[in-house]
Amino acid sequence: MFEVNKSILKNIFKDKPLESKKYDYGLLLVIGGSEFYSGSPALSSVAAFRTGVDMVRVIAPKRAADIIASLSPNLAAYPLEGNWLTKSHLSTLISMTEAAKEAAHGKAAVVIGGGLGRSKETQEVVLEYLSQVSVPVVIDADAIHAIGRDCKLFTGKNFLFTPNAYEFFVLTGKEVLDLTQDEKIKTVQDEAICLGNTILLKGVVDIISDGKEVALDSAGSPYMSKGGCGDTLAGICGALMARGISPFEAAQAGAFINGKAGELASKKLKEGMLATDLIRAIPEILHM
């Protein structure tokens, strides 16, 4: 077990070679949003860009995609017909994922879950999609609720789960809120073994385990209790996984970057800090 510190950034963020070209540092797909929710995939996408991924493509139901595309010329959003994810969209999701993998010569990843909603049909689509994809995936928010229905289906996949305490219960059936720190650590490690994937349990101290090792991250601020600061974390981790970093290392670096950016933004803004302020602070953290 070890504590994450800024040395992890030196292994990842180095000066780009002169011959660098688009997609060398990854292509990220962000799948999320619904009729009511559009902010979550937008925040994940911009946070991913600020973390250095070369390209982000958002896939969302039409209203959410249109709103996201209007927010910034940097964001490319593909609209799915309808107000939420349905079975009719499955082939599009899979084909766009394979196309991203091919375009980026394997340096592609996915963030899925933010704002998707929890209808039965949407959860079934998420489960089927994840059973077929072969790229690294950050599974967050509503996608965790879908996985919780059958969490052992994906043993050995290249997945990173990013639950808060309640989502951890949904995913595993284990309550962690009232456990001691040592008990939480053991529970996260045991469940990572069970899932065959990496878990990043968000909290005052983030607990990260791939089942073999455990890393603890203390970066962060109480002012990060604002909506959207989990979405930024998912986007940061997705950006790192898109460039070929393992889920376990990406979770460590992602938690550290997100926490330190939140610390920096909240020093000045305190209660007034928003997730967008955290995103603006990310570049200053990457080479600290």
C-alpha positions in Angstrom: 0.0 0.0 0.0 1.3 3.5 -0.9 0.3 7.1 -1.0 0.0 8.8 -4.4 2.1 11.9 -4.8 3.2 14.3 -7.6 6.0 11.9 -8.8 3.3 10.0 -10.7 2.9 13.0 -13.0 6.6 13.0 -14.0 6.2 9.5 -15.5 3.2 10.6 -17.6 3.6 14.3 -18.6 6.8 14.8 -20.6 7.5 17.2 -23.4 5.9 16.0 -26.7 8.3 14.9 -29.4 8.5 17.2 -32.5 7.1 14.5 -34.7 3.9 14.1 -32.6 0.7 13.8 -34.5 -3.1 13.7 -33.8 -4.2 10.6 -31.8 -0.7 9.8 -30.5 -2.1 11.0 -27.1 -5.4 9.3 -27.5 -9.0 9.5 -28.7 -11.7 9.4 -26.0 -15.4 8.6 -26.5 -17.7 10.0 -23.8 -21.1 8.3 -23.8 -23.7 10.0 -21.6 -26.5 12.5 -21.3 -30.2 12.3 -21.7 -33.2 14.7 -22.2 -32.6 16.3 -18.8 -28.9 15.9 -18.3 -26.2 17.4 -20.6 -23.6 18.8 -18.2 -22.0 15.6 -17.1 -20.6 14.4 -20.5 -19.6 18.0 -21.3 -17.6 18.4 -18.1 -15.9 15.0 -18.6 -15.0 15.9 -22.2 -13.5 19.3 -21.4 -11.6 17.9 -18.4 -10.2 15.2 -20.7 -9.0 17.8 -23.2 -7.3 19.8 -20.4 -5.5 16.6 -19.4 -4.0 16.2 -22.8 -6.0 13.8 -24.8 -5.9 14.7 -28.5 -9.5 14.3 -29.4 -12.9 13.7 -27.6 -16.1 12.6 -29.3 -19.3 12.8 -27.3 -22.1 10.4 -28.1 -25.4 11.5 -26.5 -29.2 11.7 -27.1 -30.0 14.5 -29.5 -31.0 17.3 -27.0 -27.9 16.7 -24.9 -25.6 16.4 -27.9 -27.0 19.7 -29.4 -26.4 21.5 -26.1 -22.9 20.1 -25.7 -21.9 21.0 -29.3 -23.1 24.5 -28.7 -20.9 25.0 -25.6 -17.5 25.0 -27.3 -16.1 24.6 -30.8 -13.7 22.1 -29.3 -16.5 19.6 -28.6 -17.7 17.2 -31.3 -21.0 15.7 -30.3 -22.8 12.9 -32.2 -26.6 13.0 -31.7 -28.6 9.8 -31.1 -32.2 10.0 -32.0 -34.6 10.2 -29.0 -34.3 11.4 -25.4 -32.3 8.5 -23.9 -30.2 5.5 -24.8 -32.2 2.7 -26.3 -31.5 -0.7 -27.9 -31.7 0.9 -31.3 -28.5 2.8 -30.5 -26.4 -0.3 -29.6 -25.0 -0.9 -33.1 -24.1 2.8 -33.5 -22.2 2.8 -30.2 -20.3 -0.4 -31.1 -19.4 0.8 -34.6 -18.3 4.2 -33.4 -16.1 2.6 -30.7 -14.5 0.3 -33.3 -14.0 3.3 -35.6 -12.3 5.3 -32.8 -10.0 2.4 -32.1 -9.0 2.1 -35.7 -8.5 5.9 -36.2 -6.4 6.2 -33.1 -4.4 3.0 -33.9 -5.5 1.4 -30.7 -5.1 4.5 -28.5 -8.8 4.9 -27.7 -10.9 4.7 -24.5 -14.4 5.3 -23.3 -16.1 7.1 -20.4 -19.6 6.0 -19.9 -22.4 6.8 -17.5 -22.7 10.5 -16.7 -26.3 11.6 -17.1 -27.5 8.5 -18.9 -30.4 7.8 -16.6 -31.4 4.5 -15.0 -34.3 3.2 -17.1 -34.4 -0.5 -17.6 -33.8 -0.3 -21.3 -30.8 2.1 -20.9 -29.2 -0.2 -18.4 -29.6 -3.2 -20.6 -28.0 -1.3 -23.5 -25.0 -0.3 -21.2 -24.6 -3.9 -20.2 -24.7 -5.3 -23.7 -22.3 -2.5 -25.0 -19.7 -3.2 -22.3 -19.9 -6.9 -22.9 -18.8 -6.3 -26.6 -16.2 -3.6 -26.4 -12.5 -4.2 -26.3 -11.1 -0.8 -25.4 -10.4 0.5 -21.9 -13.5 2.0 -20.2 -14.2 4.3 -17.3 -17.5 3.2 -15.8 -19.1 6.1 -13.8 -22.4 7.3 -12.4 -25.5 5.7 -14.0 -23.4 3.0 -15.8 -22.4 1.7 -12.3 -26.0 1.2 -11.6 -26.3 -0.9 -14.7 -23.2 -2.9 -13.9 -24.5 -3.5 -10.4 -27.2 -5.8 -11.9 -24.5 -8.3 -12.9 -21.0 -7.1 -11.8 -19.2 -10.4 -12.4 -19.9 -10.3 -16.2 -16.8 -8.3 -16.9 -14.0 -10.0 -15.0 -10.7 -9.4 -16.7 -11.8 -6.5 -18.9 -9.8 -3.3 -19.0 -12.3 -1.3 -16.9 -12.0 1.3 -14.2 -15.0 1.8 -11.8 -15.2 5.2 -10.1 -18.0 4.9 -7.4 -18.8 7.1 -4.5 -19.8 5.2 -1.3 -23.4 4.7 -2.3 -22.4 3.6 -5.9 -19.9 1.2 -4.3 -22.8 -0.4 -2.5 -24.9 -0.6 -5.7 -21.9 -2.2 -7.5 -20.8 -4.7 -4.8 -23.6 -4.9 -2.2 -21.0 -3.8 0.5 -21.6 -0.8 2.8 -18.5 1.2 3.5 -19.6 4.5 5.0 -19.3 3.3 8.6 -16.2 1.2 8.2 -12.8 2.2 9.5 -10.1 3.2 7.0 -8.4 -0.2 7.2 -11.7 -2.0 6.7 -12.5 0.2 3.7 -9.1 -0.6 2.1 -9.6 -4.3 2.6 -13.1 -4.2 1.2 -12.1 -2.2 -1.9 -9.2 -4.6 -2.6 -11.4 -7.7 -2.1 -14.0 -6.3 -4.5 -11.4 -5.4 -7.1 -10.3 -9.0 -7.0 -13.9 -10.2 -7.3 -14.5 -7.8 -10.3 -11.2 -8.5 -11.9 -10.8 -4.8 -12.6 -9.7 -1.6 -10.9 -11.9 0.3 -8.4 -11.4 4.0 -7.4 -13.6 4.6 -4.4 -14.1 8.3 -4.1 -13.9 9.9 -0.6 -12.0 12.2 1.7 -9.1 9.7 0.9 -9.6 8.0 -2.4 -8.9 4.3 -2.3 -7.6 2.7 -5.5 -7.0 -1.0 -6.0 -6.6 -3.4 -8.9 -6.9 -6.3 -6.4 -3.1 -6.7 -6.2 -2.0 -3.3 -4.9 -3.7 -0.5 -3.1 -3.0 3.2 -3.5 -4.3 6.1 -1.4 -4.9 9.6 -2.6 -5.4 12.4 -0.1 -5.6 15.3 -2.6 -8.8 17.3 -2.6 -10.9 19.9 -0.8 -14.2 19.9 1.0 -15.3 22.5 -1.5 -15.3 19.8 -4.2 -18.6 18.5 -3.0 -20.2 20.5 -5.9 -21.9 18.6 -8.7 -19.6 17.9 -11.6 -16.4 17.2 -9.7 -16.9 13.5 -10.2 -17.5 14.0 -13.9 -14.2 15.8 -14.2 -12.4 12.9 -12.5 -14.0 10.4 -15.0 -12.8 12.6 -17.9 -9.3 12.9 -16.6 -9.0 9.2 -16.0 -10.4 8.5 -19.5 -7.9 10.8 -21.1 -5.0 9.0 -19.4 -6.4 5.5 -20.4 -6.8 6.7 -24.0 -3.1 7.3 -24.2 -2.3 3.8 -23.1 -1.9 4.1 -19.3 -3.3 1.2 -17.3 -6.5 1.7 -15.3 -4.7 1.4 -12.0 -2.1 4.0 -12.8 -4.7 6.2 -14.6 -6.9 6.1 -11.5 -3.9 7.2 -9.3 -2.9 10.0 -11.5 -6.5 11.0 -12.2 -7.4 11.2 -8.5 -4.3 13.2 -7.8 -4.9 15.7 -10.7 -8.6 16.1 -9.9 -7.9 16.6 -6.2 -5.0 19.1 -6.7 -6.9 21.1 -9.3 -9.9 21.2 -6.9 -7.5 22.4 -4.1 -6.1 25.1 -6.3 -9.4 26.4 -7.5 -11.0 26.4 -4.1 -8.2 28.3 -2.4 -9.5 31.4 -4.2 -13.2 30.6 -4.7 -14.1 28.5 -1.7 -17.9 27.9 -1.7 -18.1 29.6 -5.1 -16.0 27.0 -6.8 -17.6 25.2 -9.7 -16.4 22.1 -11.7 -15.5 24.4 -14.5 -13.1 26.3 -12.2 -11.5 22.9 -11.4 -11.1 22.2 -15.1 -9.3 25.5 -15.7 -6.8 24.6 -13.0 -5.8 21.2 -14.5 -3.0 22.5 -16.8 -1.2 24.1 -13.8 -1.2 20.7 -12.0 0.1 18.5 -14.8 3.7 19.8 -14.6 3.8 20.8 -10.9 
